[in-house]
Structure formats: C-alpha cells, structure tokens
Amino acid sequence: MTIHPPLLKKLALSVVLVVLPLSAAQALEANAVADRLKALLAGQGMDVSWTKVTETGPRIVLEGASLKLANEPATSLIGDVTLDEISEVNGGYRIGKVTLPTYALAQSGLNIDISGAQLTGLSLPPEGSTDPLASIMLYETAELGTVSVRRADKQLFSMNDLHVQITAPKDGAPLAFSGAAEKFSADLMSAVEDTEARKVVEALGYNTVNGTFEMAGTWQPVDGRMGLTQYDITIENAGRLGLTFDLAGYTPDFIKAMQEMQKKMAQQPAGADNSAQGLAMLGLMQQLTFNAATIRFDDDSLTGKVLEYVARQQGAKPEDIATQTKAVVPFLMAQLNNADLTKNVSEAVNAYLDDPKSIEIAAAPASPVPFALLAAGAMTAPQELPKTLGVTVTANQVAE
C-alpha cells in the first residue's frame, strides 16, 4: 500500500533495511528474519544486502547495508544501520526502532541525500499469513530529518522534519494515516530547464519557493475503501493547493497484483515492448470505483501576480486581462454542451477574479462510478464525463 508521494514511499521503505535477532546465538532465527525481510522488500521493488552484523548489548548494527531500487541500475550504499527492541509476534516480528545514518541515493540523474531517518513499530508478518495486510510492512511512525535533492552541483529541493503516523486497523475501524513536512524549499530556476519557462518563473518572483506539506486519510483493507481527506501543499506568497479523493477497490489483493505487474515491467530489458504489461495494468485499474474528489486552490497573491505578468506582456492592465478571461470562459465551456455547468463555471470564475480567495473543483457523482465506465467514457464521449462525475465549481467558499 502506498499512502504518500512516490519519493516518500522509497525514502520511508529504505529505512527498513535491517531485521536481525537479539543474540548471535540465535543464528537460525536471524536467517529466518533476514529472509522474511528480503522477501517483503523484494515485493516492494527493493533489493537489500549487508556485509556484517554486530551486536553491542541490546543493539544490533548492520554494517555496510546497501539498497537497489527496481528500474535503477545503481546500488546505493546506506552504511551502518541499527535496530532495537525486536520481539516475535504471532510468528512474525516487531521492530521497536530502526535508525539509519546519513546516506545518499542516486536515481534518474539526481542525488538524494537523507539524514535523520527513523522508523518505530515496524511489523513483519509471517510468511503465509492470512492477515489481509501480510504483504505490507506497516509501521507506527516514520521520520526524516532532512532530504536534499541535487542535480550535479545544484540543489533543486530540500525538506525538513518530515513525519508520518499510522494507526493500524482494529475492531473493524480503518487504517488511519497522517503526515507533514514542516518546511520545504525548491530552487525553480535550477529545476526548470526550459528557457521560456524560466523567464516566467523569474518574472513572477518565484526563483526560490518555500512551503509546507500536510496529508491525512484512511484505508479500509476489507473493501479497499481509500479516502485521502487532506493533501495540502502550501507555498509562501503564492497559495495552497489541496487535493482529496475517495475511491474503493484498493484492496490488498489489488496492491499485490500491482506490485507483481511493476516487478515484471522492471525486469524487462531496456527498450523492450511493455505494451502488454501496460494493458494488463489498465485492466487492474478497472477494479477501482470512483466516489468523489476535489481540487482546491486558496490564493495568497499568485493570481494577482499572474494577471500582472500577462498584462505586461500584452501592454494592458490586470483588470483588462481579468475581464477578457471572464469573456472567454463561456465559449470554452460551450464545447461540453452542458448549459448548467457552463453557467456554474462562469459564475465561479467571475467571482474568483473579482476577489481571488479560493476556487474549488469537485466531482461527486450520485452513485459510485467504476473506473471501467470512466475509461470508456473518456474514449467515446469525453464531453459527458462532467455529467457522469457530477462536476461543480465554487469560488470563495470557506473550506470545511
């Protein structure tokens, strides 16, 4: 199960590179735990290895730990990893605390430096377990002190104090998760390579942006109901972009099938035809059902800056650009042949441009919509999708 962005998944999972017994005398158990760990991580597309295990009192140190991610040719050296408070639980294992040193990953031409990585309450279910979460390595908390992403000698992105909390499902209640990053910073002038795009970034005054991140949600393994109730990215002096969604069918079996499909695709040689796997992946997606989703933007001066930029380019005033935009929207919406939605969108855009506070697009169908129906509609009658999904747009509404 993935409950946070792709980078977060890889960083958090890389913390669990070590599970070994409390005593060197327990060699048989050590091998069993290590084999179980490798099997679980392999299912997540991660190949781990180590060179030596040492014991100092209640602490185990895995020396020379390394990690190789699927689709990446390079193996990354993690270094010495420590663990504490190992116990056997229902044939599996629980690791009270796993701590990593400062280390680096190389991926897709980027260098990712990580420090302060730690997991608590990591569970390794036994092989053959009937628990629906057996293929998922759950933890209670995850922390990353700092993350830095560089390309050559340019730092593109940094993040501080990322933390995630997970409450396992119990007595019919769903799994609950939440997380936040106290600060991130992105150098857009270094990250953006297109010359024209760089000019826009500079004109808007966003050479470097700073912000925060928050997320929260629930997941019910029994029926695969996944609800992302918060996914907010806030950028200082720009605004906050928020996403939510509610879908069903994201079951442990679905997750396992997706992992197997990704593993097969990763094993294909470079340049191989993955069309068959791609079609199979689309087939898996048909098991999902769409319930609702929202995209919301709360303005903090970005809208005004964009209007001023476009006005300078055209030798006009910002209010003239706003008026032109209001006039164009009805013509663009007319292509959908949906008078009610056209009126709704036009009114919302007009209200937002007159007083930029917030604008939200919501999709709330009268009944759940299978992804198969959405895919078919997108190919045969895309103009009908807004009706199928129950799309509405509102402006300057207070967030619930």
N, C-alpha and C positions, 0 to 999 in steps of 0.2 A: 504494500500500500504506500502510495506517495501522498503526503499531506502538506507538502510545502514545495517551493520552486525547485527545478531540476538541479541547480547548483547546491541548494540547501540539502537535497537528498544525498548527493555524492559526498558533501562535506560531513554530514551527520553520520552516514553509514561508515565512512572511513575511520571513525572513532573506534569501531568495534573490532579492531584487528587482533585482539588478544583475549583468549579464554584458556587458562591453564589451571591445574589443580593446586591445592594448598600445600602440598608436600611432594618432594621429588620421589618419595617412596610410593606415591600413588601413580605410577607410570601408566598403568592400564587406563585409569580414569583420564589422565592427561591426554592420551591419544584419542580416547572417545570424545572428549570435549573439543579438542582441536579439529578432529574430523567433522564433528557436527557443525562447528563454526564455519569451516571452509565450505561445507555443503550449503549452508544457509546464505553465505555471502556470494557463492557462485550463482545461486538463484537470483541474486540482485545484480548480477553482471560484474562482480568484483572478484579478482583473483588475489589472494593474500598469501604471504610466506614470511618466514622468520628464520634466523640463523642460530639463536641460542636463547635458552630460558634459564634465568637465575632466580633464586629465592632469597629474600632478606627479611627474616621474621615473617610477619603476616602478608608481606608484599611480594608479588611476582613481577619480574621485569622481563619483557620480551625484547631481546636485543636484535637490532637490525631488521625490524619489521618493514615490509615493502608491500606496495599495492599496485595492481594493474587493473584499469577500468576497461570494460568492453568498448570496442571501436577505437581504442587508443593504443598505438604500438608501443609506447614507452612505459616502463615500470618506474614508479616513484618510490624513493626511499623515504620511509616515515621516521625511522630511528627507534629509540628505546621507548617502549610503551609499558605502563604499569597498570595493575589492577588490584582491587581489594575486595574483601567480603564476598567470596564465592561460596555458594551453597547449592545443594541439589534440591530441586523442587519437582515432584511428580515425574521423576525420570528425566527431567531436563535440568537446566542450570539457571541460576540468577547471579548476575554480577552486580555487586553493590555500587562499585565506582570504577570507571575506566578513564584513564588520563593519558593524553598524548603530548609529546613535546612540540616545540615549534617545528613545522615541516613545510614542504612545498610540493605542489603538484604541477605537472606540465600537461596542458590539454589544449588542443586545437590552436597551437601557436601562442597560447597565453601561459604565463607563470602565475600560479596561485599560491600565496604564502599564508599560512594559517598558524595562529597561536592561541593558547588557552582553550584547547578543545577538550571537552569532558562529557561523559555520559553517566547517568545514575540509573539504577534499577533496570539494567538490561536483562531481558529474558531470552533464553534459548530453549524453545520447546523440543521435546524428544522426537526422534525420527519415528514416523508412523503415527504421530498424534492425530486424534480425531478433532482436536480443537480447530475451529474454523480459522484461527489466527496462526496456525502452526507454521505457515510458510513466511510469516512476517516476524522480524525481530523487533519487538516492542521495547521501548524504554520509558522511563518516567520523566526525565529531564535531559536536555542537551544544551550545551553552552559552547559558544565560540567567542573568544575574547576579541580577536581581530582577524579580518580577512582582507587581503590585499591582492588585487589583480593587476598584473603588469604585462605590457607587450613591449619587448626589448627593454629600453631604459625608461619607458613612460608608464607611470602609474595611472591606470584607467579608472579604477574603482577601489574603494575601501569601505569596510563596515566594522562597527564596533558593538560589542555587547549584544550578540545575537543569542536569544534564549527561547527554547521551546519546551512546553509542558504537555504531557499526555496522561489522560486518565483512562485506564483500560475499561472495557465494557464489563458490567456486572449486574446481575439480577435483572436482565432484560434492558438495562439502560445502554445507550450507545457509547462508543468511544468518544471522548471529548479531547480536543486539542486547541492550543493557543500558542502564540509566539510573537516576538517583537525584536526589532533591531533598534537600539537607542539612537544610532546615528549612522548614516552612510554618506559618502561623498563620491561624485563622479566627475571626471575631467572630460567634458563633452568635446572640447577642442582636440583632444588627443584621441578620443574614441571614435569620432566621426571622421571618415576619410574623404567623403565627397566634398569637393571644393565649394559648391554652391550651398550645400547644407551647412558647412562651417561658417559661411557668411551670415546665414540666417541665425545660427546659434549666437554668433558674436553680436549681431545687431540687436537681438533680444536681451543681451546681457546675461546669458546662461553659459559662459565659458566653463564654469565650475558650479555644480549644484550640490546642495546639502539637503538631507531629509531624514525621515524615519519610516519604519515599516511595522505594520501590525496585522495579525491574522487570527482567526478563531473559527471553529466549526465542530461538526460531529460526524460520526460514521457508524452505521449500524451493520455489522458484518452479516447478520442473519439474512437481510433482504438487499443489502448493498446500497441502502439509502445514504447518500453523501450530501451534507449541507455545509457549504462554505458561507458562514454568516458574516465574515469580515475578511477583507483582503485590501488593506488601505496602504497606498504609497503616497506619502506627503513630501512635497518639495518646497523648501522655503522660498518665499517671494514668487511662487508660481501657483500652487494649488494642491488639492488632494484628489487622487484617482482611486475610486473604490469599486470593487467587484464582489458580487455574491452569486451563488448558484445553488440549485437544488436538483439532484438527479438520483435515479435509482438504477439498480443493476450492477453496481460496482462491488461485486461480491468477491470473497477470497478466491473462488474458482476463476472468476474473470481476471483478477490480478495475476494469478498463476499462469493462465493462458497467455496473457500479455507478456509476462516475463519470458516464457518459453519462446514466444514469437520473436522478441527482441534478441534473445540469445542466438537463435538461428540466423537472424539477419546479421548479427555481429560476426558470426563465423564465416560468412560469405567472403570470398576474396575481393580485393579492391576492383571496382569496375564491373562486378557481377550483376546480373539482372535480378533485382529484388521485386519485380512486379508481382510475382505470385505471392510472396510474403506480404506485400502491400495490400493486395486484395483480401488476403486472409485477415489482416489487421482491420480492414474496413468491415469485414464480416463480424469480427468480435465486437466492434463498436455498435453493431445493431442490437446487442443485448442491453444497451443502456436506454433509459427512458428520461426524457426531459420534463422537469416540473416547473422550474422558474429560474430567472436570472435577472440581474440588474448591473448596469454600468453607470456610475455617478461621478461627476466632477464638481468639486467645490472650489470656486475661484479664489485666488489670492494674488491678483494683479496680472496673471498670464493673459487673460482675454484682452485687457486694455493694451498690453504691450504688443500683442499680435495685430490688433486693429491699427495701432500707431505705425507699426512696421509696414503693413500693407498700404496704409495711407501715404507714407513717404515714397514708396515705390511708384505709386500712381499719381503723386502730386495732388493729393486730396486731403480731406480732413477725416479723422477717425469716425466721426458721426456719419459722414457720407458713405464710408465702407459698411458701417452697420446697416444703413438704410438699403444699400444695394443687396446686402446679404438677405435681408428680410424679403426683398422683392424676388430674389432668385429661388428661395426655398420652395414656394408653391409649385413652380414649374418643374423642379427636380422631383418633387413628390408625386406629381401628376402621372409619372411613368408607372406608378404602382396601381393606378386606377382604384384608389381607396380614398374616397372623399372624406370620410371621418378621420382617418389617420393624417391626411394632408392638413386638415383643419387643426388637429391636435398638435402636430409638429410645428406648424406655422405659428400658432399662438405661443407655444413654449419657447421657440427661438426668439420671437419678438420680445417676450417678457425678459428673457435672459440677456439679450443685447441691450435692452433699456436699462437694466440693473443687474450686472453679472454677479450672481451669488452662487447658484448651483443649477445644474441641469442633469436629469437622470433619464435613462432609457431602461424600461422594464419590460420583461417578457413573462407573462403569466397566463398560460393557456387555461381554458375552462376545465380541461382534464389532461392528465399526463400524455405526452406525445412521444411515441417510440422514435429512436434515432433513425430507424429504417424509413419511417414516414418523412422525417426531415430530409434525409438524403435524397429520397425520391422526389420530394417537392422542390429541392434546390436544383435538380436537373430538369424537371419537366415544367414547373410553374413557379419560378422564384418569386414572382410578384405576389403570390398567395401566402408566402411564408409569414409575413407580418400578421395576417389574419389568423393563421394556424397557431402562432405563438402568442397571440394576444398582446401585441406590442403597443406600448403607450410611452409618451414623453412628457415630462413635467419639468417646470423651471421654478427655482427659488423656493422649493419646499423644504421644510425643516426635516432633517434626517430622523428616522425613527430609532 
